[in-house]
């Protein structure tokens, strides 16, 4: 009996001693925050949201290859779709703990990563917001994205051009508006960009939003889900388009554009003028076939390359290339904003000439 | 007469099962074993990252709200019901609390009371339909899942709403650094020491009581070995949690979770209310005939679940520092999976708080480890789905009488050994 107790106490003591070696070091031992540059083979974390669109999957592959080519060790992670924000928080924390130098974040929710940014800041890690600007935090170091306000402007312009082209002299054109998921800070930016062009046209009676739904909340499509867009379009057609022609729809991206076209044709309408974004394969085919009117080409290759260039500049301790600043509600984040390209049937071949996946689709 | 019960000497294989505890079932022992295997496997695969201080803190921070939901969910499931609304209820409470802080400017402690109050109201609403109208809980909470998700988005207008710093520090923060510099978070060490003392005192008092009553006690070496093992685990955990990066400790959310888990483990095992939940779930008619007010039991488990969901919702918005329209997505399924992996029966009547927590930890460590070794987010749900299926399948096979099963054989052998000893 006594023997057992002695053995037990000895075991406890052994574990205590064995583990007590792993305490913290004295505070203040850590290096400075933004010391110029870091090791050329440093490890770089890339946290992307769930795989809901082709673009994120492509971006992940490009990051993995591009970081490796640039000599870094890339750690690319996607969040799961059921609990995307929680997964991403955990993944970013793991990247911080594993000692990365830079974390590139395509946020699953642009409002809910503040705790992780604080941890990254405390560890002296540079945070680059990729494609989606993380909101209300002064700890976002850089932002790299396409100019999303300009995306909205281009969408609205192409909508008006398409209406002029397909329904000349039929003003006022009947138009419906869709915006993206409300937990994505870009949704409002696209929509505001588009409304900066469309609002004057609504005011002077050139276009008529028959349903009367013109705010970003009314037009939101939760989770960017095609199903939600299709349901909303079905409902609007039933309630507002009995005996009324539907001329055009502002759609924030391709996935929703195709759902909207499906809804309109399902209800027996001819295909309206529908905008889009992302240059998804199915939509490029649709544009070439003369159905969807336009899309936006944001070359993911160019964007990933810009992000990796930024990492390389940080590594070398050089000044980071930026084109301006973006307001995230807390600070003006230094940003490198790339120019988007509008694509219609007319310029598809030219716009996708450099893209090996899309170029063949534009050949007759 | 006190000498009727002799302390046995020497070793028997059946004594090993007693290491799981005098009340712990072998099923929990099995799932605990699975957890240990998973932890060790990932510890090797990640070359030591899994059991690093920062990663353990990360796991607790990112899973405490799911584990709290699992504690409530196991009682719902024991009573023979289900709750699909917990994620939406958490999101609904979260957005109201965030708005109360951000838009109405109320101090954080008032908003916590508002959150708990809302949890009680929502729970009373769902409990009312289940217990007194007799609508199946599946339907009531499916309705709740839809309604409270919608209410979250109506109230929050699908915005991200930031919360106060004090609120974040309390619910998603850490214990302060006090006392001399020891290389550890001193308060975490203190908590660990208190836990060891509590475990030893409870075990020895329980043993003394059983001896006094003339009940059988396991041999002393079993008790000492078990205490030593538990103490080693607690001390190791305390040292690890105390040695994370500067400013961290065992997370506040984890402390809250441990308190809730202890309280509910006590309620389910040692109070008449807890036993009534098992009785209603096991055989409703028999329980009613024995005087259990089954409707109030139903009302209690449903209401209680929503209150715990409100706690989970507040923990979440503190961790995310903002409420959002997609909060709580999929939480109900995580909590339900934890409960079933932990050995609860779909038909009700069977299940434990401890088992559900271990089940939740299995899923948590699995997710964390798969992230760490870089398994894609497309494969993780496939793996977790298989784990759930296999865990429950093993359980089902074990219960089928007369069918050969290696585990069943082992269990029977152990059980026989034990009953012989004690007779």
Interface residues (C-beta under 8 A of the other chain):
Chain A: X1 X4 X5 X7 X8 X9 X11 X12 X15 X16 X19 X20 X22 X23 X24 X25 X26 X27 X50 X51 X75 X77 X78 X79 X80 X81 X82 X83 X84 X85 X86 X87 X89 X90 X91 X93 X94 X96 X97 X98 X109 X110 X111 X112 X113 X114 X115 X122 X123 X135 X136 X182 X183 X217 X220 X222 X223
Chain B: X49 X52 X53 X54 X55 X58 X61 X62 X153 X157 X158 X159 X160 X161 X162 X168 X172 X181 X182 X183 X184 X220 X221 X224 X225 X227 X228 X231 X232 X235 X236 X239 X240 X242 X243 X244 X245 X246 X247 X316 X319 X320 X321 X322 X324 X325 X326 X327 X329 X330 X331 X333 X334 X367 X368 X371 X372 X374 X376 X377 X378 X380 X381
